[in-house]
């Protein structure tokens, strides 16, 4: 016979309602239904408490979860303040933009950096997941069953009887020891998190290098445009002078033809230079992580005019081996694989766990006690599983050795990249000095050619060649200045100093 009892609902985070072997029992007499209705307030209260607990847990999880800003070492209180990078990215076209502002805009907006931030946040959550095995698992259940007191005959070897009942209880499970497997899994996850943070530094360095290249390319394109515009103006003056002399019968038509050709060439250079400026602006916008192309008033950095001194090659190699974030990430990966291989070896060891359960049956058959409780332990000893654990351990060791060889390959590649970048920067530095000398010589040659032409001692061919040499020298000197700044930035990237 069923009997009602005082009901004290259990509160937890899981709710399960089971109904088994319903065979028309819903058509029982009304007095049986009234007995069940006595527990509706308790069920409603328990369900509300469980839902409230779940909502509070979800809210706390959202509060604790590190977002991309926290991964980027931004304090929560700082996010409410004005962001200079956002202000610069929202500035109208033609607004001044320094190199430092461009870097901050790119770090704040570029999707490559954002993706790496979320990857680091996910790696942090993996550490929390692995560490959860240290803590007990507590759950609560509310179970209501209406049965004909039959037995389960199919689906398993045993055939337990099912009693009509309404009960609430809680269960607890706790890992006692797995002989170091969880500890090694947590260590592996922590090292994976370190690798993810180092990869975030890699993404930041990649974005900063792209910004530097685009910024210097835009400055170079603008400088070349200025040279082209000045060349057009100078050759237009010469063309007008020769045209006037030709009309006065003082110069031949050949002189006028050469002057027209030189002016047309200068105008073609101006058109190409303008196109290069627009292309550089589009590339700069892409490097900043801005979808639309904008034209900024770029400010030449002080290091462009100062021309910083190159570091020693051996010192650069040592610095790169110590500071390169991609090498740091790979070293973390090697250590993480080592810990994971140890954790896979620990699968051969036993696992000892403790379990307990307690609850109350306020309504049910007379065979069921009003209260129940139990506690015990379980020792799980692996004996044979088709060499599954052997294969997993061997695979983990192979992954570890693979990561070690990849690290060695990266170290060799980094040393090569540093040498090549240093040589390129050294060549650019020498070209900077030589281009300055070339421009001085070309300016002097042009002055002499113009004076000789005015005095009638030189030909138009001599003057045209001097103008062409001066134009090329001006472009070479402008290009060399920004090329050296770009090569120096690339060397800083190879050293791991661009962060």
Secondary structure, DSSP 8 states (H G I E B T S, - for coil): -EEE--------S---------SSGGGS-HHHHHHHHTTHHHHHHHHHHHHHHHHHHHHHHHHHS--HHHHTT--GGGTTS--HHHHHHT--TT-EE-HHHHHHHHHHH-HHHHHHHHHHHHHHHHHHHHHGGGS-EEEEEEEEE---S-B--SSSS---B---EEEEEEEEEEEEE-TTHHHHHHHHHHHHHHHHHHHHHHHHHHHHHHHHHHHHHHHHHHHHHHHHHHHHHHHHHHHHHHHHHHHTTSS-HHHHHHHHHHHHHHHHHHHHHHHHHHHHHHHHHHHHT-SS----EE---HHHHHT-----HHHHHHHHHHH-HHHHHHHHHHHHHHHHHHHHHGGGS-EEEEEEEEEEEEEEETTS-SEEEEEEEEEE----STTHHHHHHHHHHHHHHHHHHHHHHHHHHHHHHHHHHHHHHHHHHHHHHHHHHHHHHHHHHHHHHHHHHHTT-S-HHHHHHHHHHHHHHHHHHHHHHHHHHHHHHHHHHHHT---
